[in-house]
Amino acid sequence: MLLRTVQAGGSYLSCDDGELLIGIGESDKVRKISVVWPGGRRESWHELTADRLWRLVEGSGSETGAR
């Protein structure tokens, strides 16, 4: 299990691009990615192929539980 946190903003007039880079070594896919959105919604994405950029959008994954 690997845990990463992305936080929007940071300080006055600052901005973060929101990208998160995670190395997976020699693997050719990611078995599962789970996200807890700021509103509390939990979603997962499964079997994502490696070596590409994935955009995870709230509401597009499989809902995995209540708040």
C-alpha positions as CSV (number, residue, x, y, z in Angstrom):
1,M,0.0,0.0,0.0
2,L,1.3,3.5,-0.9
3,L,-0.4,6.6,0.4
4,R,-0.1,10.0,-1.2
5,T,-2.0,13.3,-0.5
6,V,-2.7,16.0,-2.9
7,Q,-3.8,19.4,-1.5
8,A,-5.1,22.3,-3.6
9,G,-3.7,25.7,-3.0
10,G,-1.2,26.2,-0.3
11,S,-0.9,29.9,0.4
12,Y,-2.2,33.3,-0.8
13,L,-2.2,33.5,-4.6
14,S,-0.5,30.1,-5.0
15,C,-1.6,27.2,-7.2
16,D,-0.7,23.5,-7.5
17,D,-1.2,21.6,-10.7
18,G,-2.6,18.6,-8.8
19,E,-0.5,16.0,-10.6
20,L,0.9,13.1,-8.6
21,L,3.7,10.9,-10.0
22,I,3.9,7.4,-8.6
23,G,6.6,5.0,-9.7
24,I,5.6,1.3,-9.9
25,G,8.9,-0.2,-11.0
26,E,8.8,-3.0,-13.6
27,S,5.0,-3.5,-13.2
28,D,2.9,-3.2,-16.4
29,K,-0.3,-2.2,-14.6
30,V,-1.7,-0.8,-11.4
31,R,-4.0,-3.3,-9.7
32,K,-6.0,-0.7,-7.8
33,I,-6.1,3.1,-7.0
34,S,-8.3,4.4,-4.3
35,V,-9.2,8.1,-3.8
36,V,-11.0,9.8,-0.9
37,W,-12.2,13.1,-2.3
38,P,-12.5,16.3,-0.2
39,G,-16.2,15.8,0.3
40,G,-15.7,12.3,1.7
41,R,-16.7,10.3,-1.4
42,R,-14.5,7.2,-1.8
43,E,-13.8,5.7,-5.3
44,S,-11.5,3.1,-6.8
45,W,-10.1,2.4,-10.3
46,H,-8.8,-1.0,-11.2
47,E,-6.3,-2.6,-13.7
48,L,-4.8,0.7,-15.0
49,T,-2.1,0.2,-17.5
50,A,1.4,1.6,-16.7
51,D,3.5,4.2,-18.5
52,R,0.8,6.7,-19.1
53,L,-0.9,9.7,-17.5
54,W,-4.3,8.9,-15.9
55,R,-6.8,11.7,-15.0
56,L,-9.0,10.6,-12.1
57,V,-12.2,12.6,-12.1
58,E,-14.6,12.5,-9.1
59,G,-17.7,10.4,-10.1
60,S,-15.9,8.4,-12.7
61,G,-14.6,5.5,-10.5
62,S,-16.4,2.7,-8.7
63,E,-17.8,4.0,-5.4
64,T,-16.3,2.1,-2.5
65,G,-18.1,3.2,0.6
66,A,-20.0,5.8,2.5
67,R,-18.5,8.9,4.1
